[in-house]
Amino acid sequence: NIISSSLQGTTRLPVFSMDGDYIIGGVFSIHHYIHTVKHNYTTMPEPLRCTGSIDTRELRFSRAMIFAIEEINNSTKLLPGIRLGYQIHDSCASVPMAVQVAFQLSNGLDPVFYTGDNCSQSDTVMAIIGESGSTPSISMSRVIGPFNIPQVSHFATCACLSNKQEYPSFFRTIPNDQFQADALAKLVKHFSWTWIGAVRSDSEYGNNGMASFLDAAHKEGICVEYSESFYRTDPRSKIQRVADVIRRSTATVVVAFAASGDLMILFEELTQKPSPPRQWIGSEAWVTDPNMLRFTLCTGTIGFGIQQSVIPGLRDFLLDLSPTEVAQSPVLTEFWEHAFKCRLGKSEKVVLCDGTEDITTLQSPYTNKQKFRITNMVYKAVYAIAHAVHNTVCQKTNSTIHLNIQIYELVNWQKSKSGSIELVTVGLYDASLPVGQEFHINKNITWVEDSTQVPSSVCSDSCPPGTRKVLQKGKPICCYDCIPCPEGEISNATDSPDCFPCPKEFWPNAERNICFPKPVEFLSYNEVLGIILAAFSVGGACLAVITAAVFFRHRTSPIVRANNSELSFLLLFSLTLCFLCSLTFIGTPSEWSCMLRHTAFGITFVLCISCVLGKTIVVLMAFKATLPGSNVMKWFGPPQQRMTVVSFTFIQVLICTIWLVLRPPFPLKNLTIYKERIILECALGSVVGFWAVLGYIGLLAVFCFVLAVLARKLPDNFNEAKLITFSMLIFCAVWITFIPAYVSSPGKFTVAVEIFAILASSFGLILCIFAPKCFIILFKPEKNTKKHLMNKNQY
């Protein structure tokens, strides 16, 4: 039951159908898009359905098939006494829908799946007409081929379908693309175009047709600048890329081997931002499509079309649509409502169709007043099948139909007096005539921009300065590329065969025809980044001075005295130097600034960390001194504290001195980071010396952090170990992060990273250690008492 329900749910009703003794299937791209189905693999997927507006030319094809079948049924000579029927389906111009329709037509005509012992006795279709496109036709042929169901296409021109081993039951009433590709190559050669562009549909039709054309063009000595493929469902970015290739190209002539539905998308993109004038050369699939004539940017297009024919009675049949007949067909209803902007049936919000609509007034491919081209191929396909049935059923062999596939019409898009574009036949191409005589042009051709002069599209223009000539392999010697000079090289003459490099400290201009001195880059006071860092540096120094002033003003207060005022003032002095030392990193690097920046930074930071370390030790010793019988403070009084700071700082001074004596930092023009500019920076001289300075700072910071952690839970409010712990945590985090950032930052940003680390760690120290005390001094004076400080857990 589940299987039968599934199969019944996927059965599609034909858009047009009629019973008969023999049924002919029809598949046309009446819509050009298919509804996208999202599969969640938990529920039955939705049935495939078509979306978008109706392609009225394809609707005309389907109606022409009905006309031909009715004409045959009324004939007394062809299939007398036999009635043909039809089932016409919409493939949505998509492979999935075409395959589903092919399975349905080959499985039988009953829409019911029989689950009992008696299978359906309904016959399959005797033949199928369609599809219009080569890709869906290939998919259909692979489905119906094993069942030996003939497929006769009116518009699938891919030469690949001529392979009878792969497609044994495929036939067509239109020439394959090999004839058209050869004709297009000879057309390009006829007008002396040796440099062209090429675009194609990314489908069997476009890819195979363009491959045949390129092969023929190569034999004619034609050079192709580019060959781009796209499809109507590609993302807009790809369509834009193809459009940009056309806009940037030097070829005036563009050959398009594409389906009209695909090329319409590209033309819409080109309309939004027009390219320079291009002479378009079109294949039959789009150049004779009336829907394409609305693109005025393609005025002057020339191409090939199937010869026009007159089919007596067909135009009257197409126009003989009454509202009653239209209402019985969903497709005709959709066509009618869209054409006349009204609704059939009951509706309160839109205009109703009142029966006065006149289809003869429509300007549509369905009502096109020109002679028939592809429509005639549909008509011939029906008759080809009918003659085959006649020869088989009536046992006669003298019923034949002749198909002339060697002559094309040369058509031209010309502006009419009303300003609209119309399709004009200006000549013929007959492949059976001798070489050089295939074209017979009997009318004036309108070229791109309404010109009467044949546009020029030579293989190559002269190569300007900044480029060099490179002959294209396998192409005529007149075809060469103008290759821009490589990075760092120029050419200053027209048609220069070679480029030569600029001197070491020079770089080409954008045109690559002159060498200019490379710009020198460093972190300066004139750029935004330098100004911001300098402002923070000066601001930090001012903050440290202001904090020192506050402490000096309240130097007799309990909170200042409880936190070792001497080390606090020394720490604030060192922080001031830390903030100011970052200024040595900004500006033009020189010998003295390179040596000063790293040594000043290393020494001032060690002085700073030594002071913090001393304060931490004081906290620990102060707690030990409160224990009975302890005299530890006499071993770490003010003289010992000063000696500790001096000793730790002296070690860093010694490291810096050795560094400066052996291999000091020096200014360097770095030419390797960027090819087009010079980075003026301070080379480290000794990498070991630089990392020794940083390593020593890190060692003291870690040691201070460990002691602060040990002292953070000691009693009394004067205990600032918690603040020191947090400040050292920030300090270590900043400098641990600094290492990978410093190594990976290019050019002047290396200096900026180092300055940022200096400022961030300095601000971390001053804010964590001094901000709470200043807050109490200035805003909470009631807490600045000895009694309050002796209480526990203030910070």
N, C-alpha and C positions, 0 to 999 in steps of 0.2 A: 504494500500500500504506500509506503514511504517513497519507493522508487517510482511508482506510477504517478504519485502526486507531484514528484519533482519533475518528471518528464512533461506532464501536462502543464505544469507551471511555466515551462520554458518554451512551449509551443507559441509561435508568433502568428498572428493573423495577417494575411496579405493586405497590402494597401488597395489593390485592385484584384478582382478574381472573377472568373466565369467558367462554368463547367463546359466540358466538351468531350468528344471521343478521344482526343489526344490533348494532353495538357503541356503547354510550354511555360517554363518558369522564367521569370524576369527579375533581375537584381539591379537596382539603380541607387545612386547616392543622392536620394531626394533631400536628406539632411546631411550636413557635413560634420556633425559632432555627435558623440555618444555620451550618455550620462555616466559619470564616473561612479563605479560601485566600490564601496569599501567592504572588504570581507573580514568578518570577525571570527569565522570558522565555528560559530556556536549556533547560528541560525541560518535558515535557507537564504542564500543571496537573492537580492532583488533581480527581477528580469531585466535584461538589457533593453534600453529604450533610447531613442534618438532625441537630440536637443538642438536648439538653435533654429534659425529661420530656414525656410524651404529654399532650395536651389531650384529656381523655376526652369532653368534649362534642363536639369535632370527630370523634372516633372514632365516637361515636354517630351523627353525621350520615352518615358513610360507611356504617355498618352499616344505617342507615335506607334509603339508596339501594339497597343489596343486597336488603333486604326488599321494597321496592316493585317492583324488577325481577323478583324471584322470584314475587311476587304476581301480576304481569301475565302472566308466563309460564304460570302455572297458571290463568289466566282463559280462559274459552271465548267471552267477548264481545269483549274488547279484544285485537286482534292475534291472532286465532285461527290456529293453525298456524304462527305466527312466534315464534321464540325470540330474546329480547334478551340480549345479553352486556354485559359492563362491564369497564372498566379504570380502577381508582381509584388516584390518585397522591397523594403527600404533597408539598405545596408549601413546607412549613416556614414559612409566612406570609411568604415573601420573594419579591421580584420576580424575581431571577435564576432561582430554582428554578421559579417559575410560568411564566416565559418558556420555559425549557428543556422543561418538560412540555408546554406548548402546541405547541412545534415538533414534539415527538415524536408527539403525538396527531394533528397535522395532516399529518405526513409519512407516516404509515402505521404499521401495527402490527407489522411484522416487525422483530425486533431485529438483523437482519443487513443490512449494507450491500452491495448487489450491485455488483461491479466489472465483470461481463461485459456482454454485449449485451442479455441478458434482464433487464428491470427487475422489481422485485417487483410482483405483481398484487394485493397486499393492499390493501383499501380503507382509507380513513381512518375515524375515528369519525364517526358521523352527527350527534352533538351532544355538548356538554360541559356538565356540571353543576358550577358553582363559579365563582369561588372565594368563600370566605367574606368576604374583605376587599375593599374597593373598589379600593385601589391595585393589588394583584395582578390583579384582574379587568380593570382598564383595560389593563394590560400584555398580558394574555392576549388581550383583544379586538382589540388592534392586530395581534397575530400571526395569529389565526385569521379575523379579519374579511374580509381579501381573498380567503380561500378559501370564503367563505359558509358556514362551519360555525357553526351556532347555538350560542350560549352562554347558558345559563339559570342565573342565580345565585339562591341561596336566602337570601343575607345581604348582598350588596353593595348598599348603599342610597344611594350618592352620586348626587345629582341630575344630575351631569354625564353619567352613563351613559345618560340619557334622550335625549341628542343623537344622533338616528339618522343624521345626516350623518357623524359621527365613529365611531359604534359601531353600524353597520347590523344586525349579527347578534347584538346583545346583548339579552337578555330577562331578566326576573326575576319571582319569585313573591312578593316582599316590597315594600311601599310604598317609594318613594324618600324621601330625607331632607327634601324640601320639605314633605311632609305632617307629618313628625315635628317639623321646626323650627317650623312654624306652631303645632302643638299645644303644644310646650314654651313658646313665647312666651305663648300664651293661658293656660297653666297658671300661669306666673309672675304674669300679670296677675290671674288669678282670686283669688289669695291676697294681692293688694295689695302685692306686693314690687316696689319701684321702684328698688332699688339692689342690684345683683348682681355677682358675679364670674363669669368664664368661663374654662375650660380645655378644651383640645382636643388630639387627636392631630395630630402634624405629618404628615398624610397627606391624600390626596384626600378620604377619608371625613370626617376631622376638620375640615379647612380649609373644604371646601365646605359641610358641614353647619353649622359655626359661622357661616360667612358668611350663610347663609340665616336662621339663628336671630337673628343680630344685626340683620339687616334687618327681620325681623318684630318683634323686641323694640323697635326704634326706632319703628316705627309704633304700637306699643302704649304708647309713652311711658315705656319702661323704660330706666333709665340703667345702663350697664355700667362698673364701676370698673376692671377690668383684663381682658385677654384674652391668655392665655399658651398657647403651643404646646410640645409636647415629643414625643419618640418613645422607644420602649423601648431603642433602641441608643444614645441620647444619653449623653454622659459624665455621671457622677454629679453633677458640679458644676452642670450645667444642671438636672437634676431637683431638686437642693437649692435652686437659685435659684427655681424655680417653687413649690416647697413654702414657701419663705420669703415669697414674694409672697402666698400664701394665708394664712400665719400673720400677716402684717403688715396684711392688708387689713381694711377696716371693713365690707365686705359680709358679711352673715350667710349669704346664699344663694349657692351656687356651682353653676353649670350646667356639666356635663361632657359634651362631645360627643367621646367617645373610645372606642377599642377596649379591650376588657377587658385584653388583654396589655400595653397601654401604661399604663392607669390603675392596674393592679396595682403597677407600679413606683413610681408616685407615692404610692399609699396605703402602701406599705411604708416609704417615706421619711417620710411624715407620722406613721406609727406610732412611729417611733423618737423623734420629738420632736413630740408632738401639737400641733395648732393650737387656737386657741379654738374653741368649738362652731360647727360649720358645718352648715347644712342643704343636703344634696346633692340635686341634680336630675339624673337620669340619662337618657341616650338608650338605646334598645333594645339597642345593641351590648354594653353592660356591666351594665345594671341588672337584667337577667333571667339573667345568667350565674351558675350556682350556685357557681362557683369564687370569686366575689367576696364571697360572703356571710360569709366568715371575718373580714372587716375590721369589727370592732365599733365603730370610731370613726365609721362611716357609718350607725349605727342611725338609723332615721327617714327614710332616703333614699326619695324618690318618683320615679317616672318612668313611661315608657310601655313596654308590651310588646305584641308580637303576640298576638292572641287565642289562648287555649289550645284545643287540639283533642284528640280521642281518635282514635287510629289502632288499630283492632282488630288484635290479634295481634302488634303490634310489640314490646310489652314482653316477651312470652314469647320472641320471636325474639332480642331483645337478651340475655336471660338464658340462652338455650339455648347455652351455650358449654361444651363438654367439654374436658378437658385434651388429648385427642387432637387435636381440631380447633384448639385454641389452638397446639399445638406445630407445626402445619403453616404458621402465619403468623408471620413475625418481629414484626410490629406487635402482634398479639394476644399473642404470647409476652412482649414487653416490657411490655405492659399488665398481663398476668397476674402476672408476676414482681414488678413494682413494687407491685401492689395487695396481694398476699399475702405479700410479703417472703420469697419462696422462689425456687428455681431449677428450671427444667425441664431434665431431662437429667442428666448425670453431673457431680458436683462434690464435692470433699472438704472445702472450707472453708466452705460455706454450707449453709443448710437447703434440702433438696430438696422440691419439690412432690410430695405423695403421692397426689393425686387426691381428697382429702377436702375441698378448698377449696370453699366455697359462695359463689358470686357474688351470691346474693340478700342476703347479709349486708353487702355493701359499701356504704359511704356515699360515693357518687361521682356526678358528673354523668351518667356512663354509665348508672347504675342509678337515676337520679332518678325518684321515684315520682309526681311531679306530671305534669299533662297536658303535652302537647308544644306548643312554640311554634315555634322555628326548625326543629326536626326536621320539623314538618308542612310547612314551606316546601320542604324537600328532597323530601319525599314528593310534594308537588304538582308540583315541577319534573320528577320522573320521569314522572308521569302526563301532564303537559303535553306532554312529548316523545313519549310513547307515543300520545297522542291525535293528535298531528300526523302521526306515521307511519301511524297507522291511517287517517286521512283521506286520506293520499296513496296508500298501498299498497292499501287496501281500497276506494278510490274512493267513500268516503262522507263526507258533510259534516255529519252530524248528531251527531257525537261531540264534545262540548264539555266544558270544565272551567271552573267559575266561581271567580274569585278576588275576594274582598272585601277591598279595600285602604283602606276609609275609616274603620274603627273600630279604636281602640287600647284596651287595658286599662290602667287606672291601677293601678300596683303599688306596694307599700310594704314596706320592710324593717322587720320587727317582731321583737322578741325573744319566743321561745317560753318555755314554762314551764321547759324544761330549760336556758335561758340562751343557746341558739344562735339565730342569726338565720335567719328564714324569710321567703320571698317570699309576700306576701298580696295578692290582688287586692281593691282597695277601691272600684273604680268603673270607669266606661267613659268614653271620649271619642269622640263621634260628630261628625265634621266636617260631616255633612249636615244637622245640626240648626241652627236659627236662632242668630244671634250671642248669646252670653250663656247659651245653653241646651245647649252642647256637652257639659258635664260632668254626669255622674250618679254621685254618690258615695253608696254604700250601706253603707259600713262606717267605723268610726272609724279615723282615721289617727294613727299614732304618729310624733311629730316628733323632732327632734334632742334627745338626752339623755332619751329616753323621755317627753318632755313631751306633754301632751294639748292644749296651747295652740299656736296657729299662731305661729311665730316672726316677729318684726318685722325687716324689712330695708328701712329707709327710704333715700331717696336721699342725704340729707346730715344729719349731726348739726351741732350748733352749733359754730362755729369758736372754739376757746379763745384766750385771749391768747397772743400770739406768732405768730398766723397772721392771714390776711386772706381775705375772701370773694372768689372769682372765679367768676362765672357761666360755665357750660360752654356753648360755642357749639353751636347746633343742638339743644340739649336743653331740657327743661322748666325753667322758672325755679326750680322747687324743687330742681333739681340744681345744686349749686355745689361747688367744690373749696375745701378749706381749705389755702391755700398758705402755707408757712412764710415768715416775713418774710425778705427778702434779708439778706445779710451787712451788719452794721452798723446794721440797722433793727429796731424793736420795735413791738409793739402791746400796749397794756395794758388792753384792753376786749374783752369777748366779742362775736363777730360784727363785729369792726372792719372797715370797708371798705378801710382804708389802713394802711400802716405808715409810721412816720416815723423819720428817722435819728437816731442818738445824736450827742451833741457830739463834737468832734474827738478829744479824749483819753479818750473813753468807749467801751465796747463792750458789746453785749448779753450777758446770761447765756445758758445753754444753751437755756432755754425762750423766749428772745427776747421777754420781757415787762418787763424792767427793764434800765436802763443802769448799768453799773458802771465805775468808773475802770479803765483798762487797766493791767495789771501792767507794771511797769518791769523790764527785763531788762538785766543787764550781768554781766561776769565778776567774781564776787565771791569772797571768801575762805571763804564759807560753803558753797560747792558743791564737789563732788568734783573737777571739772576744775581749779578755782582752787586747791584744796588741793594737788593733785598737782604743778601747775606751780610753786607757791610752794615746795614741798618740794624739787623739783629745783633751783630757783634758789638756795635757802639751802645745799643740799648742794653745789652747784657752787662757791659762794663759799668754803665750808669746805674743800673739796678744794684750791682755789687757795691758801688760807692755810696749810694743812698742807704743801703742796708748797713754799711759800716758807720755811716753818720748816725743812724738811729741807735745802733749799739753804743756808739761813743756818747751820745746824748744821755743814754740810760745805763751807762757803764756801772753805776753803783747799785742798780736794781738787782733784786735777787735772781731773776731769770738769766741775766747776763753773767753775773758772777758764778752762778751754779753750773754754767756750761763752758767754763774755762775761757774767759774773755780773751786771754792772750792768743790762744790757738784759733779762736773765732776770728779775731782781727787778721791774723796771718792767713787764715783760710780765705777770708774775703779779699785780701790783697792778691793771693794767688789766683782766685777766680777772676778778678779783674784782668790779670795778665792773660789768663786762658781765653777770655773773651777777645782781648785785643790781639792776641797772637794769630787769630784767624784772619786778621787784615793783611798779614804778610803773604797769605796765599792768593790774594787778589792783586791784579796788576801784571805788568810785563815781567816775566821771570828774568832775573839777572843773577850774577854769581853770588852776590851778597844775600839777595832775597831767598835764593834756593837754599843756601846754608842756614839762613836765619829761621826760615819757616818751620823746618822739621826739628831743629835743636830747641828753638824757643817753645814750640809746642810740647816737646818731650820733657823739658826741664820744668816748665810751669805746671804741667799736669802731675808730674811726680811730686812737686812741692804741694800741690793741692791735695793729692791722695795721702801724702805724708801727714798733713795736718788732720785730715779726717781719721787716719789711722791713729794719730796721737790722741785725738778726742775719744776714740773708741777704747784705747788702752786706759785712758784716765777713768772712764766709766767703770771698767773692770776693776782697776786698782782702788777706786773710791769705795766700791762695794766690799772688797777684801779688807780695806782699812777699818770698816765698821765692825769687823769680827773681833772678839775679845783677844787681846794679846798680839794684835797684828800691827806691825810698823812698816807695812809695805809701801806707804806713800812717801816715806823718806827715800826710798830707792827709785821713785818715779815722780819726783817733784818737778817744778818748772825747769831747772837746768837739764834734767834728763829728757824732758819733753823736747826742749830746744835741740838737744844733741841728737835725738831720734830723727827729727825733721831734717836737720842738716846732714846727717849721715845718709839717710835714704836719698836725699836730693843730690848729694855728692856722687853717689854711685851713678846716677843718670848723667850728671855732668861729665864723669869720666868716660862713660859709653859714648856720649856725643863727641867728646874731644877726640877719642880714638877714631871715630867715624870720619870726622872732619879732617884729621891728619892723614889717614890712609887713603880713603876714597870718598871725598866730599860730594854732595849733590851739585849738579851743574845744569845750566840751561841747555835745552836740546830742541832742535827742530825735528819733530817727528813727521816723517813722510810716509809712514807705513799704514797708519790707522785709516786715513782718508787719502784717496789718490788725488782729489781735486783741490785740497787745501792743506796748509801746513799747520800742525798743532805745536805751538811753542809751550813747552812744559819743562818742569824740573825733573831731570833724571835723578834717580836715587843715588847713583854712584855705587854704593855698596848696599845691595839688597839685605845682606845679613845685618848691617848696621841699622837699617830702617826697622826691620822686624825685631831686632834686639831692643830698640827703644820702645816699640809697642808692647813687646813681650814683658819688659820690666814693669811698664805701667799696669799691664794686665795682672801680673803677679801680685803687685801691691794691692790692686783693687780686690782680687780674690781673697787675699789675706785679710784685708779690712772687712770684707763682707762676712767671712767666717767668724771673726771676732765679734762683729756686730750682732750676728745671729745668736752667738753664745750669751751676749749681754742683754738681749732684747727683753727678757723676762725678769730682769733684776728690779727690785722695788724702788719706790720714790719717783716723784714727778720730774726730778732733774735728770732722770735717765733718758738720754736722747739716742740710745742705741737703736730703738725702733726706726727713728727717722733716718739714721745712718744706714740701717739695713735696707730700707726702701730706696734710698738714694744710690747705694752701691748696686742694688738690683737693676735700677734703671741704667746706671753707668755701664755695667757689664753687658746688659742687653743691647745697648746702643753699639758698643764696640764689637760684640760678637756679630751683630748684623752688618757692621761696617766692612768686615773682611770680604765676604763675597761681593758686596756692592762695589767695593773699591777695585777689586780684581776685574769685574765685568764691565765697569763703566768706561766708555771711550772718551778720549780727548779731555776737554776742559771739565767734563762732568766728573772725572776722577777727583779733581780738585774740589768741586762743589760737594761731592760726597764726604770728603775729609773734613771740610768746613762744617758741614751739617752735623757730623758726628761730634766735632769739638763743641759746637754750640748746644746741641741737644744734651750732651752729658754735663756741660757746665750749667745749663738751666736746670737740669735735674738735680744737681747738687745744691744749688742756691735755693731752689724752691722747696726741696724736701727738708733741708736742714734749718734754713733761716725763716722761711715763710711762717710756720706756726709760731715761732718766738716773736717775730715782728707783729703778728696779729694780736698776741696777748699784750705786748708792750703798748701798742697803739689803740686797740679796741677793747681789751679786757684787762684794764689795769688792776681790777680787784683780784685777779688771779696771780698777779706779779708780787706775791708775798712768800716769805719763807715758810709760813705755815701751810700754804696751799701746795708749795713745791714738795713738801715732805709727805704729802698724801700720795696715794698710789694711782697709777693708770690715768695719767692726764693725756698722754699722746696715744 
